[in-house]
Amino acid sequence: MKTALITGATSGIGKSCAHLFAQQGYQLVLVARREDKLNEIARHLADKYAIEVKTLIADVRNNAVLTAVLEGLPQQWKQIDVLINNAGLSQGLDPIDKGDTTDWDTMIDTNVKGLLYVTKIVSGWMISAKKGHIINIGSIAGKEVYPNGNVYCATKHAVDALNKGMRMDLLPHGIKVTAINPGMVETEFSVVRFKGDEDKAKKVYEGLEPLLAQDIADAIWFAVSRPAHVNINDMLIMPAAQASATLVNRK
């Protein structure tokens, strides 16, 4: 049985990936901060799909805790076939001179350093096994910059660069690396960006049909399910109503 490790597994894209990979018969290692939600999802998936699920309560920003919980896994759970680096967020939407440095630290520590902390450990396990597939969740913000997106866009440009660098470094070990870059996806993303302001978050998607988390999970599964000799390097996925980071057709 194959195993997938998913970060940020309690909502949005991470949660949809957990459901889809469980449906495909994978056993799961789910990493997230919210213990109640994580345990609820794990119980549901284990019961529905008759798979095994390990839950790890950790914030990817905390390298010491993250390392302890990952290294504390039993040996058989370190045979990770697919790593989905999904944990990520945006905080605030301010011009550079008015940005909140705490928001900057949160985005850099989660989107860049957290991804690195997880990848360092799990890629080591994959190198030992001489196989594996790493999926990095980027963004249209990693392909182009938009007004007031400054630091968030910078973190996703970093993910884009790291995706390329990982593919080079892990090439000799037979490990695939794929970037999945969504445009507008309606998840908790905008609620987090606007710090719980649900009305403001809803306005982001007014007048258009955004992507759903399931759409991105489907794209990830497509990349993972290719034959052994095929790697999807990079995929940019937008709703039909979106042509660029800022150009949207609202009805």
C-alpha positions in Angstrom: 0.0 0.0 0.0 1.3 3.5 -0.9 1.5 6.4 1.6 0.9 10.1 1.1 1.9 12.8 3.5 -0.2 16.0 3.3 0.5 19.2 5.2 -2.3 21.7 5.9 -4.7 18.7 5.8 -7.7 20.1 7.8 -9.2 22.4 5.1 -9.3 23.4 1.5 -6.9 21.7 -1.0 -5.2 19.6 1.7 -8.5 18.2 2.9 -9.7 17.4 -0.6 -6.4 15.7 -1.4 -6.8 13.6 1.8 -10.2 12.4 0.6 -9.1 11.7 -3.0 -5.9 9.8 -2.0 -7.9 7.8 0.6 -10.4 6.9 -2.1 -7.4 5.7 -4.3 -6.3 3.4 -1.4 -3.4 5.4 0.0 -2.7 5.3 3.6 -2.2 8.8 4.9 0.0 10.9 7.2 -1.9 14.1 7.8 -0.1 17.1 9.3 -2.0 20.2 10.7 -2.4 22.5 13.6 -6.1 22.0 14.5 -6.2 18.8 16.5 -10.0 18.4 16.7 -10.5 18.9 12.9 -7.6 16.7 12.1 -8.8 13.8 14.3 -12.4 14.2 12.8 -11.1 14.0 9.2 -8.8 11.0 10.1 -11.7 9.0 11.7 -14.0 9.7 8.8 -11.4 8.7 6.1 -10.4 5.5 8.0 -14.0 4.4 8.4 -15.1 5.3 4.9 -12.2 3.9 2.9 -10.8 1.3 5.3 -7.3 2.8 5.3 -4.8 3.6 8.0 -4.3 7.3 8.9 -1.6 8.8 11.1 -2.2 12.3 12.4 0.6 14.7 13.4 -0.2 17.9 15.3 2.3 20.5 14.2 2.8 23.9 12.8 5.2 23.7 9.9 6.8 27.0 11.1 8.0 25.2 14.2 11.0 23.2 13.0 11.7 21.6 16.4 8.2 20.2 16.9 7.8 19.3 13.2 11.1 17.3 13.2 10.1 15.6 16.5 6.7 14.4 15.2 8.0 13.3 11.8 11.0 11.5 13.1 8.8 9.9 15.8 6.8 8.1 13.1 7.3 4.3 13.1 9.7 3.2 10.4 7.0 1.8 8.1 5.3 5.2 8.1 8.4 6.8 6.8 8.0 5.1 3.4 6.4 8.1 1.9 5.4 7.8 -1.8 3.8 11.2 -2.2 4.5 14.4 -0.3 2.0 17.2 -0.8 3.4 20.5 0.5 0.1 22.2 0.9 0.4 24.3 4.1 0.4 27.9 3.2 -1.4 31.2 3.6 -1.6 34.9 2.9 -1.9 37.6 5.5 -3.0 41.1 4.7 -3.2 43.0 1.4 -1.3 46.2 2.0 1.2 48.3 0.1 4.8 47.6 1.1 5.1 50.8 3.3 2.0 49.8 5.3 2.7 46.1 5.6 2.5 44.4 9.0 5.9 42.8 9.7 4.2 40.1 11.8 2.2 39.1 8.7 5.4 39.1 6.6 7.0 36.7 9.1 4.0 34.4 9.2 3.9 34.1 5.4 7.7 33.6 5.0 7.9 31.2 7.9 4.9 29.1 6.6 5.1 29.3 2.8 8.9 29.1 2.4 10.6 27.8 5.6 7.8 25.4 6.6 7.9 23.8 3.1 11.7 23.5 3.4 11.5 21.9 6.9 9.1 19.2 5.8 10.9 18.6 2.5 14.3 18.2 4.1 13.1 15.3 6.2 10.8 13.6 3.8 13.1 13.9 0.8 15.8 12.1 2.9 13.4 9.2 3.4 12.6 9.2 -0.3 16.3 9.2 -1.2 16.8 6.1 0.9 13.9 4.4 -0.9 15.1 5.7 -4.3 11.6 6.8 -5.2 9.0 9.3 -4.4 7.0 12.3 -5.7 6.9 15.8 -4.2 4.0 18.1 -5.0 4.5 21.7 -4.1 1.4 23.9 -4.0 2.4 27.3 -5.5 0.1 30.0 -6.9 -0.5 32.3 -9.8 1.2 34.7 -7.3 4.4 32.7 -7.9 4.2 33.5 -11.7 3.2 37.2 -11.6 3.1 40.0 -9.0 0.0 42.0 -8.3 -0.6 45.3 -6.4 -0.4 44.9 -2.6 0.6 41.2 -3.0 4.3 42.1 -2.5 5.4 39.6 0.3 2.9 36.9 -0.5 3.9 37.0 -4.1 7.6 36.9 -3.1 7.0 33.7 -1.0 5.2 32.0 -3.9 8.0 33.0 -6.3 10.3 31.4 -3.8 8.2 28.2 -4.0 8.5 28.3 -7.8 12.3 28.5 -7.5 12.5 25.8 -4.9 10.4 23.5 -7.0 12.9 23.8 -9.8 15.8 23.5 -7.5 14.4 20.4 -5.8 13.8 18.8 -9.2 17.5 19.3 -10.0 18.8 18.1 -6.7 16.6 15.0 -6.5 17.0 14.0 -10.1 19.8 11.5 -9.4 17.6 9.7 -6.8 14.6 9.1 -9.1 12.3 11.5 -7.2 9.7 13.4 -9.2 8.9 17.1 -8.3 5.7 18.9 -9.5 4.4 22.4 -9.0 0.7 22.9 -8.9 -0.2 26.6 -9.2 -3.8 27.6 -8.7 -5.5 30.8 -9.6 -8.7 31.7 -7.6 -9.8 28.8 -5.5 -12.6 29.3 -3.0 -11.3 27.9 0.3 -10.5 29.4 3.7 -7.6 31.2 1.9 -9.3 34.6 1.7 -10.9 34.3 5.1 -7.4 33.9 6.5 -6.0 36.7 4.4 -8.6 39.1 5.7 -8.2 37.7 9.3 -11.7 36.2 9.7 -13.7 38.9 7.8 -16.0 36.5 5.8 -17.9 39.3 4.0 -14.7 40.7 2.7 -13.5 37.2 1.7 -16.8 36.5 -0.2 -16.4 39.6 -2.3 -13.2 38.2 -3.8 -15.3 35.6 -5.6 -18.4 37.7 -6.4 -19.7 37.5 -9.9 -17.6 34.5 -11.0 -17.3 30.8 -10.6 -13.9 30.1 -8.8 -12.0 26.9 -8.7 -12.9 24.4 -5.9 -10.4 22.6 -3.8 -11.5 19.4 -5.5 -10.4 20.8 -8.9 -6.9 21.2 -7.5 -6.9 17.7 -5.9 -7.9 16.2 -9.2 -5.0 18.0 -10.9 -2.6 16.7 -8.2 -3.9 13.1 -8.7 -3.4 13.5 -12.5 0.2 14.4 -11.9 0.8 11.6 -9.4 -1.0 8.9 -11.5 1.2 9.4 -14.6 3.4 6.5 -15.7 6.8 6.2 -14.0 8.6 7.8 -17.0 6.4 10.9 -17.0 6.7 13.9 -14.7 4.4 16.9 -14.8 6.9 19.7 -13.9 4.5 22.6 -13.6 0.8 23.2 -13.9 -1.0 26.5 -13.8 -4.8 26.2 -13.2 -7.3 29.0 -13.4 -11.0 29.3 -13.4 -12.4 30.0 -16.8 -13.4 33.5 -15.6 -9.7 34.4 -14.8 -7.0 35.3 -17.3 -4.3 36.6 -15.0 -3.7 37.3 -11.3 -5.8 40.5 -11.6 -7.9 40.2 -14.8 -11.2 38.6 -14.0 -14.5 38.5 -15.9 -17.2 39.2 -13.3 -20.9 39.0 -14.3 
